């Protein structure tokens, strides 16, 4: 018997985390399937399709090839789940289930509120339909060229819930945001269907403003569970959603170490790498590699400003990584822009150590410096960046173990 096909159908799927989710649900054969638009028809005509998820840009495009579309999916106007049953290609929209769980889990209510949906594609249609189902008072769709667009957003400054269904801010083009949340003073909740990075620029701003928010990973997990139920005509416990979400959070989040020069970030990072099997990325080492000379030589040639510019670029690139240990230089906190780069996928640990134990050799800003004065200047910056303080006055192994215990307990926060 010909092996059945299970996977995610899309055009560019390098950002996708669907395969590990479906593997965790028991579908080991699930794979990523990248197709061009003119290849859809022939692919979907295959009789050995077991189950498919559909993502950007094909949630509408696949509909003409389906023999049977679920009534709820018809009402929404897009599909994201396909399965062949007895020769019939059937379609559903499990994004709807995922969207509702994402909002519920974040404590965001649509009831009697004005909802602003950014984007007009397949995910937008789901957001509109579910916002209506959840009792939204008014729903406005914003597109680049529609009646409501990014040039006239001020007419909707009273929006209370903002939902981003666009790819703006998605890996690898992180750091971009579709809107400035300060333009919406009544905003009480932000949902972003993007899940890579964990915190888009939009969500980082929501956090800063104290607005309840969620990324799209809960939606992705819940819709995948619902899709598997259609693939195999079975029922899966809802508890699997939380289990798999916690597993993915831990696997994909970065462990980020910050702290004074000489506080032990490199040695603790190496111990963490040995303990966890994760790759440790040393930002200073990356800077040296890119510059082709040592850090003291960079300082000698261009001063601190030249070094900080290189540091900012490397930090922005490294921060896009997932599931790594990121080791920063002592002064990374001096540029506030580095916070977003490190926080987008990371839990940030501030290593502290007695000042009289900090070595200064080979550290341009530490040699001959008043370390107490440096600490006084930087401590508020470390406080701004950090999630957790970890003392490094015992053994390196004990410090690494303390970080790992905290990370395992809180990587989903």
Secondary structure, DSSP 8 states (H G I E B T S, - for coil): ----EEEEEES--TT--HHHHHHHTT-TT-EEEE--GGGHHHHHT-TTEEEEEE-TT-TTTTGGG-SEE-HHHHHHT---EEEEETTEEEEE-THHHHHHHHHHHTT---TT-EEEEE--SHHHHHHHHHHHHTT-SEEEEE-SSSSS-TTSGGGGTT-SEEEE-S-TT-TTSTT--SS-GGG-TT--EEEE---SSSS-HHHHHHHHHT--EE-SHHHHHHHHHHHHHHHHT----THHHHHHHHHHHHHH-EEEEEESTTSSHHHHHHHHHHHH---EEEHHHHHHHHHTS-HHHHHHHHHHHHHHHHHHHHHHHHTT-SS-EEE--TTGGGSTHHHHHHHTTEEEEEEE--GGG---TT-TTTTT--HHHHHHHHHHHHHHH-SEEEE-SS-HHHHHHHHHHHHHHHTT-
